[in-house]
Amino acid sequence: MTLEWEQVIVDATDPVALGRWWVEALGWVVVTDAPDEYEIRPAPDRLPGLLFVPVPEGKTVKNRLHLDFRPDDQRTEVHRLLSLGARYADVGQGEQTWVILTDPEGNEFCVLSGRVSHT
């Protein structure tokens, strides 16, 4: 048996607004644009995607699952994400090499240190 990772579901009070924020943050494309199902992917035929669905309640506790991103330049990427509306988050991580941010609805994600060249 094999499994293909299709998508990560993200609960949102405003799926369209949050999905659009992630499109801007990741540079991905929209594949489904509906108020009750807003899906984005790296490319129309590339998986996995993020699917934003409506829920009536807002986020109240730390995520049990979060996304990690490794940019070429951590400082530049953190600055760019903050300018889009991300915020710093403290989940008790202390001093680390990664930066924890939240999206506009408070979902945590990590921006890891920059890539190291192995040449």
N, C-alpha and C positions, 0 to 999 in steps of 0.2 A: 504494500500500500504506500502511496506517496501523497503528500499534501503540498499544495501550493499556497503560499501566503498571499491572500487576496488584498486585505486591507486592515487597517486599525480603525475601530469605531471611536469617535470622539463625541461624548455627550456635550450639548451646548444649549444655552438659553437662546442664542441667535446663531443657528448653524450657518446661514449665508454670510453674515458678517465675520464670524470666526474663520470660516473656510476661505473667504477672500483675504483675510489677514495672513493665513498660512500660504496662500498662493504667492503673495508678495514676499513673504519671508523665505520661501523655498525656491521660487521661480518655477513652480509646477504649473500644470494646466488643469482647467476645470473639465471634468467629463460628465458630471451630472449637476445641473443647476436648478434645484427645486427647493422650496422652503423646508420641506421635511426630509430631504436627502441631498446633501451637497458634497460631491465627491471630487477629489483632486488626485492627480498622479504625476509622476515625473515626466511622463509622455502619455499620450492617449492609449497606447497599447502596452505600457510598461507597469509592472506591479512591484511592490505593493502600493496601495493608495491610502489616503485618509478619507474616511467617510464621516461627515458631521451630521448628527441627528438631533432633533429637538428633545429636550427634557424640561419639565417645569421648574425644577429646583436648580439653584446655583451650586457651584463647587464649595465644599465645606472643609475638607481635610486634604492632607498630602496625597498625591497620586500614588497608587500602588504600581503603576506602570508609567514609564516616561520614555521619551525619545532622547537619544544622544546624537549630536552632530559634531563632526570633526572638520573644521574649516582649514583653509590654508593659513589664515591669519586670525587668531582668536580675538585679539583686541579690536581689529577692524570689524569683524563680524558682530561682536557683542555691541559695539557702537551702532552699527547699522540696525540691528534688531531693536535696540532701545529707541532709536529714532522712529521705528515703525509702531512703537507702543508696547514693546515688551518691558518687563520690570524685573529688577533683581529679586531673588528669593533666598530666604534662609530657612533651610529645613534641618538645621543642626549639623551641617556638613563640616564646619570649621574651615581651616585653611586647606585648600585643595588646588590642583592644577586646572580644574574645570570650573566653569561659571554656571550657576543655576539661575535661569530666568523663568518668567511665566509669560504665557500669551495673554491677550486681553481678557480672557475669562478665568485666568488664574491657574491654568494647567502648567505644571513645571516641565522644563526640558533643559538639557545640559549642552553647553557649548564647550567641547573639549579643547585641549591645547592644540596648537597648529600641527600640521603634518611634519614629520621629520624626513628629510631626504636621505635615501639609502644608496647614494651613488658612490 
